[in-house]
Amino acid sequence: EKRGGILNINKNTKGLSEAAILAAIICILGIMGLYIPFLSFVLILIPTPLMTLGKRYNIKYSVMALIVSSVIITMVSNPLTGVVSVLVPGIAGVAMGEFLKRKYRPSLTLGIGTLISIVSTIIALLLILQISGISVVEQIETVLNESFAVQEKIYSLSGADEQTIATAKQML
C-alpha cells in the first residue's frame, strides 16, 4: 500500500510537471501567434498540448494548463484576445483529449472537437459583442449604406444619366 501511495504521488507530480511545461508551450505558441504576424498560424496548434495532456493523464490537468495559459496570455495581451486566441481553441483541445482517453473513434473525436470549437467561438463572439456594446445589425447597416453611397458616387462620376442612377439606386 505504501508503495502504491508513493507511485500515486509520483504520477501526480509527473502530471503536474507536464501540465506546467505544456502550459508554458501554449503560452509561447500564443505569444508568437499574437505578436509575430507571419507566425499567426501557430495558434491552430494550441489544442495539441491539451489533447496530449488529456490523453496521458486526466482532464483536470488539461483544464489546469488551459486556465494558467489563458491567464498568462491575457496578462500579456488584452482580455478579449486572450479569450479568443487561447480559451476558445483550448476548450476543444481539452474535450478532444478526454475523448481520446476514453478511446472514442478518431472521426467522432474530430467531429465533436470541431462542433465544440464552433459553439465556443459563437459564444465568445456573442459575449464580446455584449461586453463591447456593438450592435451587429447597426454595423452591417452602416457598411451597406457606405457601400451604396460609394456606388452612387461611381455612377455619378462615370457620367451616367439621372435615369440610370435612379434605377441603380432603386435596385440597391
LOFIFI-484117 format. One record per atom (N, C-alpha, C): residue number from 1; residue in one letter; atom name; x, y, z. Coordinates in Angstrom, 1 decimal, padded with zeros to 4 digits. Example, Ala and Ser with C-alpha at 12.3 -4.5 7.8 and 13.67 -1.06 7.14 Angstrom:
LOFIFI-484117
ATOM 1 A N 013.2 -005.7 007.8 .
ATOM 1 A CA 012.3 -004.5 007.8 .
ATOM 1 A C 013.2 -003.3 007.8 .
ATOM 2 S N 012.8 -002.2 007.1 .
ATOM 2 S CA 013.7 -001.1 007.1 .
ATOM 2 S C 012.9 000.0 007.9 .
end
This chain:
LOFIFI-484117
ATOM 1 E N 000.8 -001.2 000.0 .
ATOM 1 E CA 000.0 000.0 000.0 .
ATOM 1 E C 000.9 001.3 000.0 .
ATOM 2 K N 001.9 001.3 000.8 .
ATOM 2 K CA 002.7 002.4 000.9 .
ATOM 2 K C 003.4 002.7 -000.5 .
ATOM 3 R N 003.8 001.6 -001.1 .
ATOM 3 R CA 004.4 001.7 -002.4 .
ATOM 3 R C 003.4 002.2 -003.4 .
ATOM 4 G N 002.1 001.8 -003.4 .
ATOM 4 G CA 001.1 002.3 -004.3 .
ATOM 4 G C 000.9 003.8 -004.1 .
ATOM 5 G N 000.9 004.2 -002.8 .
ATOM 5 G CA 000.8 005.6 -002.5 .
ATOM 5 G C 001.9 006.4 -003.0 .
ATOM 6 I N 003.1 005.9 -002.9 .
ATOM 6 I CA 004.3 006.6 -003.4 .
ATOM 6 I C 004.2 006.8 -004.9 .
ATOM 7 L N 003.8 005.7 -005.6 .
ATOM 7 L CA 003.7 005.7 -007.0 .
ATOM 7 L C 002.6 006.7 -007.4 .
ATOM 8 N N 001.5 006.8 -006.7 .
ATOM 8 N CA 000.4 007.7 -007.0 .
ATOM 8 N C 000.9 009.1 -006.9 .
ATOM 9 I N 001.7 009.4 -005.8 .
ATOM 9 I CA 002.2 010.8 -005.6 .
ATOM 9 I C 003.2 011.1 -006.8 .
ATOM 10 N N 004.0 010.1 -007.2 .
ATOM 10 N CA 004.9 010.4 -008.3 .
ATOM 10 N C 004.1 010.6 -009.6 .
ATOM 11 K N 003.0 009.9 -009.8 .
ATOM 11 K CA 002.2 010.1 -011.0 .
ATOM 11 K C 001.6 011.5 -011.0 .
ATOM 12 N N 001.1 011.9 -009.8 .
ATOM 12 N CA 000.5 013.2 -009.7 .
ATOM 12 N C 001.6 014.3 -010.0 .
ATOM 13 T N 002.7 014.1 -009.4 .
ATOM 13 T CA 003.8 015.1 -009.6 .
ATOM 13 T C 004.2 015.2 -011.0 .
ATOM 14 K N 004.3 014.0 -011.7 .
ATOM 14 K CA 004.7 013.9 -013.1 .
ATOM 14 K C 003.6 014.6 -013.9 .
ATOM 15 G N 002.4 014.4 -013.6 .
ATOM 15 G CA 001.3 015.0 -014.4 .
ATOM 15 G C 001.3 016.5 -014.2 .
ATOM 16 L N 001.5 017.0 -013.0 .
ATOM 16 L CA 001.5 018.4 -012.7 .
ATOM 16 L C 002.7 019.1 -013.4 .
ATOM 17 S N 003.9 018.4 -013.4 .
ATOM 17 S CA 005.0 019.0 -014.0 .
ATOM 17 S C 004.8 019.1 -015.5 .
ATOM 18 E N 004.2 018.0 -016.1 .
ATOM 18 E CA 004.0 018.0 -017.5 .
ATOM 18 E C 002.9 019.1 -017.9 .
ATOM 19 A N 002.0 019.3 -017.0 .
ATOM 19 A CA 000.9 020.3 -017.3 .
ATOM 19 A C 001.6 021.7 -017.3 .
ATOM 20 A N 002.5 021.9 -016.4 .
ATOM 20 A CA 003.2 023.2 -016.3 .
ATOM 20 A C 004.1 023.4 -017.5 .
ATOM 21 I N 004.8 022.4 -018.0 .
ATOM 21 I CA 005.6 022.5 -019.2 .
ATOM 21 I C 004.7 022.8 -020.4 .
ATOM 22 L N 003.6 022.0 -020.5 .
ATOM 22 L CA 002.8 022.2 -021.7 .
ATOM 22 L C 002.0 023.6 -021.6 .
ATOM 23 A N 001.7 024.1 -020.4 .
ATOM 23 A CA 001.1 025.4 -020.3 .
ATOM 23 A C 002.1 026.5 -020.8 .
ATOM 24 A N 003.4 026.3 -020.5 .
ATOM 24 A CA 004.4 027.2 -021.0 .
ATOM 24 A C 004.5 027.1 -022.5 .
ATOM 25 I N 004.4 025.9 -023.1 .
ATOM 25 I CA 004.5 025.8 -024.5 .
ATOM 25 I C 003.3 026.5 -025.1 .
ATOM 26 I N 002.1 026.3 -024.5 .
ATOM 26 I CA 000.9 027.0 -025.0 .
ATOM 26 I C 001.1 028.5 -025.0 .
ATOM 27 C N 001.7 029.0 -023.9 .
ATOM 27 C CA 001.9 030.5 -023.8 .
ATOM 27 C C 002.9 030.9 -024.9 .
ATOM 28 I N 003.9 030.2 -025.1 .
ATOM 28 I CA 004.9 030.5 -026.2 .
ATOM 28 I C 004.2 030.6 -027.5 .
ATOM 29 L N 003.4 029.5 -027.8 .
ATOM 29 L CA 002.6 029.5 -029.1 .
ATOM 29 L C 001.7 030.7 -029.2 .
ATOM 30 G N 001.0 031.0 -028.1 .
ATOM 30 G CA 000.0 032.1 -028.1 .
ATOM 30 G C 000.7 033.4 -028.3 .
ATOM 31 I N 001.8 033.7 -027.6 .
ATOM 31 I CA 002.5 034.9 -027.8 .
ATOM 31 I C 003.1 035.1 -029.1 .
ATOM 32 M N 003.7 034.0 -029.7 .
ATOM 32 M CA 004.2 034.0 -031.0 .
ATOM 32 M C 003.2 034.3 -032.0 .
ATOM 33 G N 002.0 033.6 -031.9 .
ATOM 33 G CA 000.9 033.8 -032.8 .
ATOM 33 G C 000.3 035.2 -032.8 .
ATOM 34 L N 000.3 035.8 -031.6 .
ATOM 34 L CA -000.3 037.1 -031.5 .
ATOM 34 L C 000.6 038.3 -031.9 .
ATOM 35 Y N 001.9 038.1 -031.6 .
ATOM 35 Y CA 002.8 039.3 -031.8 .
ATOM 35 Y C 003.8 039.2 -032.9 .
ATOM 36 I N 003.8 038.0 -033.6 .
ATOM 36 I CA 004.7 037.9 -034.8 .
ATOM 36 I C 003.7 037.6 -035.9 .
ATOM 37 P N 003.4 038.6 -036.8 .
ATOM 37 P CA 002.4 038.4 -037.8 .
ATOM 37 P C 002.5 037.2 -038.7 .
ATOM 38 F N 003.7 036.9 -039.2 .
ATOM 38 F CA 003.8 035.8 -040.1 .
ATOM 38 F C 003.8 034.4 -039.4 .
ATOM 39 L N 003.7 034.4 -038.1 .
ATOM 39 L CA 003.6 033.2 -037.3 .
ATOM 39 L C 002.2 033.0 -036.7 .
ATOM 40 S N 001.3 033.7 -037.2 .
ATOM 40 S CA -000.1 033.6 -036.6 .
ATOM 40 S C -000.7 032.2 -036.8 .
ATOM 41 F N -000.2 031.5 -037.7 .
ATOM 41 F CA -000.7 030.1 -038.0 .
ATOM 41 F C -000.4 029.2 -036.8 .
ATOM 42 V N 000.5 029.5 -035.9 .
ATOM 42 V CA 000.8 028.6 -034.8 .
ATOM 42 V C -000.3 028.6 -033.8 .
ATOM 43 L N -001.3 029.5 -033.9 .
ATOM 43 L CA -002.4 029.5 -032.9 .
ATOM 43 L C -003.3 028.2 -033.1 .
ATOM 44 I N -003.2 027.6 -034.3 .
ATOM 44 I CA -004.0 026.4 -034.5 .
ATOM 44 I C -003.4 025.2 -033.8 .
ATOM 45 L N -002.2 025.4 -033.3 .
ATOM 45 L CA -001.5 024.3 -032.6 .
ATOM 45 L C -001.8 024.3 -031.1 .
ATOM 46 I N -002.5 025.3 -030.6 .
ATOM 46 I CA -002.8 025.4 -029.2 .
ATOM 46 I C -003.6 024.2 -028.6 .
ATOM 47 P N -004.5 023.6 -029.3 .
ATOM 47 P CA -005.2 022.4 -028.7 .
ATOM 47 P C -004.3 021.2 -028.6 .
ATOM 48 T N -003.3 021.1 -029.4 .
ATOM 48 T CA -002.5 019.9 -029.4 .
ATOM 48 T C -001.8 019.5 -028.0 .
ATOM 49 P N -001.2 020.4 -027.3 .
ATOM 49 P CA -000.7 020.1 -026.0 .
ATOM 49 P C -001.8 019.7 -025.0 .
ATOM 50 L N -002.9 020.3 -025.1 .
ATOM 50 L CA -004.0 020.0 -024.2 .
ATOM 50 L C -004.6 018.6 -024.5 .
ATOM 51 M N -004.6 018.2 -025.8 .
ATOM 51 M CA -005.1 016.9 -026.2 .
ATOM 51 M C -004.1 015.9 -025.6 .
ATOM 52 T N -002.8 016.1 -025.8 .
ATOM 52 T CA -001.8 015.2 -025.3 .
ATOM 52 T C -001.9 015.0 -023.8 .
ATOM 53 L N -002.1 016.1 -023.1 .
ATOM 53 L CA -002.2 016.1 -021.6 .
ATOM 53 L C -003.4 015.3 -021.2 .
ATOM 54 G N -004.5 015.6 -021.9 .
ATOM 54 G CA -005.8 014.9 -021.5 .
ATOM 54 G C -005.7 013.4 -021.8 .
ATOM 55 K N -005.1 013.0 -022.9 .
ATOM 55 K CA -005.0 011.6 -023.2 .
ATOM 55 K C -004.0 010.9 -022.2 .
ATOM 56 R N -003.0 011.5 -021.8 .
ATOM 56 R CA -002.0 010.8 -021.0 .
ATOM 56 R C -002.4 010.8 -019.5 .
ATOM 57 Y N -003.0 011.8 -019.0 .
ATOM 57 Y CA -003.3 011.9 -017.6 .
ATOM 57 Y C -004.8 012.0 -017.3 .
ATOM 58 N N -005.3 013.2 -017.2 .
ATOM 58 N CA -006.6 013.4 -016.7 .
ATOM 58 N C -007.1 014.8 -017.2 .
ATOM 59 I N -008.4 014.9 -017.3 .
ATOM 59 I CA -009.0 016.2 -017.8 .
ATOM 59 I C -008.6 017.4 -016.8 .
ATOM 60 K N -008.4 017.1 -015.5 .
ATOM 60 K CA -008.1 018.2 -014.6 .
ATOM 60 K C -006.7 018.8 -014.9 .
ATOM 61 Y N -005.8 018.0 -015.4 .
ATOM 61 Y CA -004.5 018.6 -015.8 .
ATOM 61 Y C -004.6 019.5 -017.0 .
ATOM 62 S N -005.5 019.0 -018.0 .
ATOM 62 S CA -005.7 019.8 -019.2 .
ATOM 62 S C -006.4 021.1 -018.9 .
ATOM 63 V N -007.4 021.1 -018.0 .
ATOM 63 V CA -008.1 022.3 -017.6 .
ATOM 63 V C -007.2 023.2 -016.9 .
ATOM 64 M N -006.4 022.7 -016.0 .
ATOM 64 M CA -005.4 023.5 -015.3 .
ATOM 64 M C -004.4 024.2 -016.2 .
ATOM 65 A N -003.9 023.5 -017.2 .
ATOM 65 A CA -002.9 024.1 -018.1 .
ATOM 65 A C -003.6 025.1 -019.0 .
ATOM 66 L N -004.9 024.9 -019.4 .
ATOM 66 L CA -005.6 025.8 -020.1 .
ATOM 66 L C -005.9 027.1 -019.4 .
ATOM 67 I N -006.3 027.0 -018.1 .
ATOM 67 I CA -006.6 028.2 -017.3 .
ATOM 67 I C -005.3 029.0 -017.1 .
ATOM 68 V N -004.2 028.3 -016.7 .
ATOM 68 V CA -003.0 029.0 -016.5 .
ATOM 68 V C -002.5 029.7 -017.7 .
ATOM 69 S N -002.5 029.0 -018.9 .
ATOM 69 S CA -002.0 029.6 -020.1 .
ATOM 69 S C -002.9 030.8 -020.6 .
ATOM 70 S N -004.2 030.6 -020.3 .
ATOM 70 S CA -005.2 031.7 -020.7 .
ATOM 70 S C -004.9 033.0 -019.9 .
ATOM 71 V N -004.7 032.8 -018.6 .
ATOM 71 V CA -004.4 033.9 -017.7 .
ATOM 71 V C -003.1 034.6 -018.1 .
ATOM 72 I N -002.1 033.8 -018.4 .
ATOM 72 I CA -000.8 034.4 -018.8 .
ATOM 72 I C -000.9 035.2 -020.1 .
ATOM 73 I N -001.6 034.6 -021.1 .
ATOM 73 I CA -001.8 035.2 -022.4 .
ATOM 73 I C -002.6 036.5 -022.2 .
ATOM 74 T N -003.6 036.4 -021.4 .
ATOM 74 T CA -004.5 037.6 -021.1 .
ATOM 74 T C -003.7 038.7 -020.5 .
ATOM 75 M N -002.7 038.4 -019.6 .
ATOM 75 M CA -001.9 039.4 -019.0 .
ATOM 75 M C -001.0 040.1 -019.9 .
ATOM 76 V N -000.5 039.4 -020.9 .
ATOM 76 V CA 000.5 040.0 -021.9 .
ATOM 76 V C -000.2 040.6 -023.1 .
ATOM 77 S N -001.5 040.3 -023.3 .
ATOM 77 S CA -002.3 040.9 -024.3 .
ATOM 77 S C -003.5 041.6 -023.7 .
ATOM 78 N N -004.6 041.6 -024.4 .
ATOM 78 N CA -005.8 042.1 -023.7 .
ATOM 78 N C -006.8 041.0 -023.5 .
ATOM 79 P N -007.8 041.2 -022.6 .
ATOM 79 P CA -008.7 040.1 -022.2 .
ATOM 79 P C -009.4 039.4 -023.4 .
ATOM 80 L N -009.9 040.2 -024.3 .
ATOM 80 L CA -010.6 039.6 -025.4 .
ATOM 80 L C -009.7 038.8 -026.3 .
ATOM 81 T N -008.5 039.2 -026.5 .
ATOM 81 T CA -007.5 038.5 -027.3 .
ATOM 81 T C -007.2 037.2 -026.6 .
ATOM 82 G N -007.0 037.2 -025.3 .
ATOM 82 G CA -006.7 036.0 -024.5 .
ATOM 82 G C -007.8 035.0 -024.6 .
ATOM 83 V N -009.0 035.5 -024.5 .
ATOM 83 V CA -010.2 034.6 -024.6 .
ATOM 83 V C -010.3 033.9 -026.0 .
ATOM 84 V N -010.2 034.8 -027.0 .
ATOM 84 V CA -010.4 034.2 -028.3 .
ATOM 84 V C -009.3 033.4 -028.8 .
ATOM 85 S N -008.0 033.8 -028.5 .
ATOM 85 S CA -006.9 033.1 -029.1 .
ATOM 85 S C -006.5 031.8 -028.3 .
ATOM 86 V N -006.8 031.7 -027.0 .
ATOM 86 V CA -006.4 030.6 -026.3 .
ATOM 86 V C -007.5 029.8 -025.7 .
ATOM 87 L N -008.5 030.5 -025.1 .
ATOM 87 L CA -009.6 029.7 -024.4 .
ATOM 87 L C -010.5 029.0 -025.4 .
ATOM 88 V N -010.8 029.6 -026.5 .
ATOM 88 V CA -011.8 029.0 -027.5 .
ATOM 88 V C -011.2 027.7 -028.1 .
ATOM 89 P N -009.9 027.8 -028.7 .
ATOM 89 P CA -009.4 026.5 -029.2 .
ATOM 89 P C -009.0 025.6 -028.1 .
ATOM 90 G N -008.7 026.1 -026.9 .
ATOM 90 G CA -008.3 025.3 -025.8 .
ATOM 90 G C -009.4 024.4 -025.3 .
ATOM 91 I N -010.6 024.9 -025.2 .
ATOM 91 I CA -011.8 024.1 -024.8 .
ATOM 91 I C -011.9 022.9 -025.7 .
ATOM 92 A N -011.8 023.1 -027.0 .
ATOM 92 A CA -011.9 022.0 -027.9 .
ATOM 92 A C -010.7 021.0 -027.7 .
ATOM 93 G N -009.5 021.5 -027.4 .
ATOM 93 G CA -008.4 020.6 -027.1 .
ATOM 93 G C -008.6 019.8 -025.9 .
ATOM 94 V N -009.2 020.4 -024.8 .
ATOM 94 V CA -009.5 019.6 -023.6 .
ATOM 94 V C -010.5 018.5 -023.9 .
ATOM 95 A N -011.5 018.9 -024.6 .
ATOM 95 A CA -012.6 017.9 -024.9 .
ATOM 95 A C -012.1 016.8 -025.7 .
ATOM 96 M N -011.3 017.1 -026.7 .
ATOM 96 M CA -010.7 016.1 -027.6 .
ATOM 96 M C -009.8 015.2 -026.9 .
ATOM 97 G N -009.0 015.7 -025.9 .
ATOM 97 G CA -008.1 014.9 -025.1 .
ATOM 97 G C -008.9 013.9 -024.3 .
ATOM 98 E N -010.0 014.4 -023.7 .
ATOM 98 E CA -010.8 013.5 -022.9 .
ATOM 98 E C -011.4 012.4 -023.8 .
ATOM 99 F N -011.9 012.7 -025.0 .
ATOM 99 F CA -012.4 011.7 -025.9 .
ATOM 99 F C -011.4 010.7 -026.4 .
ATOM 100 L N -010.2 011.2 -026.6 .
ATOM 100 L CA -009.1 010.3 -026.9 .
ATOM 100 L C -008.8 009.3 -025.8 .
ATOM 101 K N -008.8 009.8 -024.5 .
ATOM 101 K CA -008.5 009.0 -023.4 .
ATOM 101 K C -009.6 007.9 -023.2 .
ATOM 102 R N -010.8 008.2 -023.6 .
ATOM 102 R CA -011.9 007.3 -023.5 .
ATOM 102 R C -012.0 006.3 -024.7 .
ATOM 103 K N -011.0 006.5 -025.6 .
ATOM 103 K CA -010.8 005.7 -026.8 .
ATOM 103 K C -012.0 005.7 -027.8 .
ATOM 104 Y N -012.6 007.0 -027.9 .
ATOM 104 Y CA -013.6 007.2 -029.0 .
ATOM 104 Y C -012.9 007.1 -030.3 .
ATOM 105 R N -013.7 006.8 -031.4 .
ATOM 105 R CA -013.2 006.8 -032.7 .
ATOM 105 R C -012.6 008.1 -033.1 .
ATOM 106 P N -011.5 008.1 -033.8 .
ATOM 106 P CA -010.8 009.4 -034.2 .
ATOM 106 P C -011.8 010.3 -034.9 .
ATOM 107 S N -012.6 009.8 -035.8 .
ATOM 107 S CA -013.5 010.6 -036.6 .
ATOM 107 S C -014.6 011.3 -035.7 .
ATOM 108 L N -015.0 010.5 -034.7 .
ATOM 108 L CA -016.0 011.1 -033.8 .
ATOM 108 L C -015.4 012.1 -032.9 .
ATOM 109 T N -014.1 011.9 -032.5 .
ATOM 109 T CA -013.4 012.8 -031.7 .
ATOM 109 T C -013.2 014.1 -032.4 .
ATOM 110 L N -012.8 014.0 -033.7 .
ATOM 110 L CA -012.5 015.2 -034.5 .
ATOM 110 L C -013.9 016.0 -034.8 .
ATOM 111 G N -014.9 015.2 -035.0 .
ATOM 111 G CA -016.2 015.9 -035.3 .
ATOM 111 G C -016.7 016.6 -034.0 .
ATOM 112 I N -016.7 016.0 -032.9 .
ATOM 112 I CA -017.1 016.6 -031.6 .
ATOM 112 I C -016.2 017.8 -031.3 .
ATOM 113 G N -014.9 017.7 -031.5 .
ATOM 113 G CA -014.0 018.8 -031.3 .
ATOM 113 G C -014.3 020.0 -032.2 .
ATOM 114 T N -014.6 019.7 -033.4 .
ATOM 114 T CA -015.0 020.8 -034.4 .
ATOM 114 T C -016.3 021.4 -033.9 .
ATOM 115 L N -017.3 020.6 -033.5 .
ATOM 115 L CA -018.5 021.2 -033.1 .
ATOM 115 L C -018.3 022.0 -031.8 .
ATOM 116 I N -017.5 021.5 -030.9 .
ATOM 116 I CA -017.3 022.3 -029.7 .
ATOM 116 I C -016.6 023.6 -030.0 .
ATOM 117 S N -015.6 023.6 -030.9 .
ATOM 117 S CA -014.9 024.8 -031.4 .
ATOM 117 S C -015.9 025.8 -032.0 .
ATOM 118 I N -016.8 025.3 -032.8 .
ATOM 118 I CA -017.7 026.3 -033.4 .
ATOM 118 I C -018.6 026.9 -032.4 .
ATOM 119 V N -019.2 026.1 -031.5 .
ATOM 119 V CA -020.1 026.6 -030.4 .
ATOM 119 V C -019.3 027.6 -029.5 .
ATOM 120 S N -018.1 027.2 -029.1 .
ATOM 120 S CA -017.4 028.1 -028.2 .
ATOM 120 S C -017.0 029.4 -028.9 .
ATOM 121 T N -016.7 029.3 -030.2 .
ATOM 121 T CA -016.4 030.6 -031.0 .
ATOM 121 T C -017.6 031.5 -031.0 .
ATOM 122 I N -018.8 030.9 -031.3 .
ATOM 122 I CA -020.0 031.7 -031.3 .
ATOM 122 I C -020.3 032.3 -030.0 .
ATOM 123 I N -020.2 031.5 -028.9 .
ATOM 123 I CA -020.4 032.0 -027.6 .
ATOM 123 I C -019.4 033.2 -027.3 .
ATOM 124 A N -018.2 033.0 -027.6 .
ATOM 124 A CA -017.2 034.0 -027.4 .
ATOM 124 A C -017.5 035.3 -028.2 .
ATOM 125 L N -017.9 035.2 -029.4 .
ATOM 125 L CA -018.3 036.3 -030.2 .
ATOM 125 L C -019.5 037.1 -029.6 .
ATOM 126 L N -020.5 036.3 -029.2 .
ATOM 126 L CA -021.7 036.9 -028.6 .
ATOM 126 L C -021.3 037.6 -027.3 .
ATOM 127 L N -020.5 037.0 -026.5 .
ATOM 127 L CA -020.0 037.6 -025.3 .
ATOM 127 L C -019.2 038.9 -025.5 .
ATOM 128 I N -018.4 038.9 -026.5 .
ATOM 128 I CA -017.6 040.0 -026.9 .
ATOM 128 I C -018.5 041.2 -027.4 .
ATOM 129 L N -019.4 040.8 -028.2 .
ATOM 129 L CA -020.4 041.8 -028.7 .
ATOM 129 L C -021.2 042.4 -027.6 .
ATOM 130 Q N -021.6 041.6 -026.6 .
ATOM 130 Q CA -022.4 042.0 -025.5 .
ATOM 130 Q C -021.6 042.9 -024.6 .
ATOM 131 I N -020.3 042.6 -024.3 .
ATOM 131 I CA -019.5 043.4 -023.5 .
ATOM 131 I C -019.1 044.7 -024.1 .
ATOM 132 S N -018.8 044.7 -025.4 .
ATOM 132 S CA -018.3 045.9 -026.1 .
ATOM 132 S C -019.5 046.8 -026.5 .
ATOM 133 G N -020.7 046.3 -026.5 .
ATOM 133 G CA -021.9 047.1 -026.8 .
ATOM 133 G C -022.1 047.4 -028.3 .
ATOM 134 I N -021.4 046.6 -029.1 .
ATOM 134 I CA -021.5 046.8 -030.5 .
ATOM 134 I C -022.7 046.1 -031.0 .
ATOM 135 S N -023.5 046.7 -031.8 .
ATOM 135 S CA -024.7 046.1 -032.4 .
ATOM 135 S C -024.3 045.6 -033.8 .
ATOM 136 V N -024.4 044.3 -034.1 .
ATOM 136 V CA -024.1 043.7 -035.3 .
ATOM 136 V C -024.9 044.3 -036.4 .
ATOM 137 V N -026.2 044.4 -036.2 .
ATOM 137 V CA -027.2 044.9 -037.2 .
ATOM 137 V C -026.8 046.3 -037.6 .
ATOM 138 E N -026.5 047.2 -036.6 .
ATOM 138 E CA -026.1 048.5 -036.9 .
ATOM 138 E C -024.8 048.6 -037.7 .
ATOM 139 Q N -023.9 047.7 -037.4 .
ATOM 139 Q CA -022.6 047.7 -038.1 .
ATOM 139 Q C -022.8 047.3 -039.6 .
ATOM 140 I N -023.7 046.3 -039.8 .
ATOM 140 I CA -024.0 045.8 -041.2 .
ATOM 140 I C -024.7 046.9 -041.9 .
ATOM 141 E N -025.6 047.6 -041.3 .
ATOM 141 E CA -026.4 048.7 -041.9 .
ATOM 141 E C -025.5 049.8 -042.3 .
ATOM 142 T N -024.5 050.2 -041.4 .
ATOM 142 T CA -023.6 051.2 -041.7 .
ATOM 142 T C -022.7 050.9 -042.9 .
ATOM 143 V N -022.2 049.7 -042.9 .
ATOM 143 V CA -021.3 049.2 -044.1 .
ATOM 143 V C -022.1 049.2 -045.4 .
ATOM 144 L N -023.4 048.8 -045.3 .
ATOM 144 L CA -024.2 048.8 -046.6 .
ATOM 144 L C -024.5 050.2 -047.0 .
ATOM 145 N N -024.8 051.1 -046.1 .
ATOM 145 N CA -025.1 052.5 -046.5 .
ATOM 145 N C -023.8 053.1 -047.1 .
ATOM 146 E N -022.7 052.9 -046.5 .
ATOM 146 E CA -021.4 053.4 -047.1 .
ATOM 146 E C -021.2 052.8 -048.5 .
ATOM 147 S N -021.4 051.5 -048.6 .
ATOM 147 S CA -021.2 050.9 -049.9 .
ATOM 147 S C -022.2 051.5 -051.0 .
ATOM 148 F N -023.4 051.7 -050.6 .
ATOM 148 F CA -024.4 052.3 -051.5 .
ATOM 148 F C -023.9 053.7 -051.9 .
ATOM 149 A N -023.5 054.5 -051.0 .
ATOM 149 A CA -023.0 055.9 -051.3 .
ATOM 149 A C -021.8 055.8 -052.2 .
ATOM 150 V N -020.9 054.9 -052.0 .
ATOM 150 V CA -019.7 054.8 -052.9 .
ATOM 150 V C -020.2 054.4 -054.3 .
ATOM 151 Q N -021.1 053.4 -054.4 .
ATOM 151 Q CA -021.6 053.0 -055.8 .
ATOM 151 Q C -022.3 054.1 -056.5 .
ATOM 152 E N -023.1 054.9 -055.7 .
ATOM 152 E CA -023.8 056.0 -056.3 .
ATOM 152 E C -022.9 057.1 -056.8 .
ATOM 153 K N -021.8 057.3 -056.1 .
ATOM 153 K CA -020.8 058.3 -056.5 .
ATOM 153 K C -020.1 057.8 -057.7 .
ATOM 154 I N -019.8 056.5 -057.8 .
ATOM 154 I CA -019.2 055.9 -059.0 .
ATOM 154 I C -020.0 056.2 -060.2 .
ATOM 155 Y N -021.3 055.9 -060.1 .
ATOM 155 Y CA -022.3 056.1 -061.2 .
ATOM 155 Y C -022.3 057.6 -061.6 .
ATOM 156 S N -022.3 058.5 -060.6 .
ATOM 156 S CA -022.3 059.9 -060.9 .
ATOM 156 S C -021.0 060.3 -061.7 .
ATOM 157 L N -019.8 059.8 -061.2 .
ATOM 157 L CA -018.6 060.2 -061.8 .
ATOM 157 L C -018.4 059.6 -063.2 .
ATOM 158 S N -019.1 058.5 -063.4 .
ATOM 158 S CA -018.9 057.8 -064.7 .
ATOM 158 S C -019.7 058.5 -065.8 .
ATOM 159 G N -020.5 059.5 -065.5 .
ATOM 159 G CA -021.2 060.2 -066.5 .
ATOM 159 G C -022.5 059.6 -066.9 .
ATOM 160 A N -023.0 058.7 -066.0 .
ATOM 160 A CA -024.3 058.1 -066.3 .
ATOM 160 A C -025.4 059.1 -066.2 .
ATOM 161 D N -026.5 058.9 -066.9 .
ATOM 161 D CA -027.6 059.9 -066.9 .
ATOM 161 D C -028.4 059.6 -065.6 .
ATOM 162 E N -029.3 060.6 -065.3 .
ATOM 162 E CA -030.0 060.5 -064.0 .
ATOM 162 E C -031.0 059.3 -063.9 .
ATOM 163 Q N -031.5 058.9 -065.0 .
ATOM 163 Q CA -032.4 057.7 -065.1 .
ATOM 163 Q C -031.7 056.5 -064.7 .
ATOM 164 T N -030.4 056.3 -065.2 .
ATOM 164 T CA -029.6 055.1 -064.9 .
ATOM 164 T C -029.2 055.1 -063.4 .
ATOM 165 I N -028.9 056.3 -062.9 .
ATOM 165 I CA -028.5 056.4 -061.5 .
ATOM 165 I C -029.7 056.1 -060.6 .
ATOM 166 A N -030.9 056.6 -061.0 .
ATOM 166 A CA -032.1 056.4 -060.2 .
ATOM 166 A C -032.5 054.9 -060.2 .
ATOM 167 T N -032.3 054.3 -061.3 .
ATOM 167 T CA -032.6 052.8 -061.4 .
ATOM 167 T C -031.6 052.0 -060.6 .
ATOM 168 A N -030.3 052.4 -060.6 .
ATOM 168 A CA -029.3 051.7 -059.8 .
ATOM 168 A C -029.6 051.9 -058.4 .
ATOM 169 K N -029.9 053.1 -058.0 .
ATOM 169 K CA -030.2 053.4 -056.6 .
ATOM 169 K C -031.4 052.6 -056.1 .
ATOM 170 Q N -032.4 052.5 -056.9 .
ATOM 170 Q CA -033.6 051.8 -056.5 .
ATOM 170 Q C -033.3 050.3 -056.3 .
ATOM 171 M N -032.4 049.7 -057.3 .
ATOM 171 M CA -032.0 048.3 -057.2 .
ATOM 171 M C -031.2 048.1 -055.9 .
ATOM 172 L N -030.3 049.0 -055.5 .
ATOM 172 L CA -029.5 048.9 -054.3 .
ATOM 172 L C -030.4 048.9 -053.1 .
end
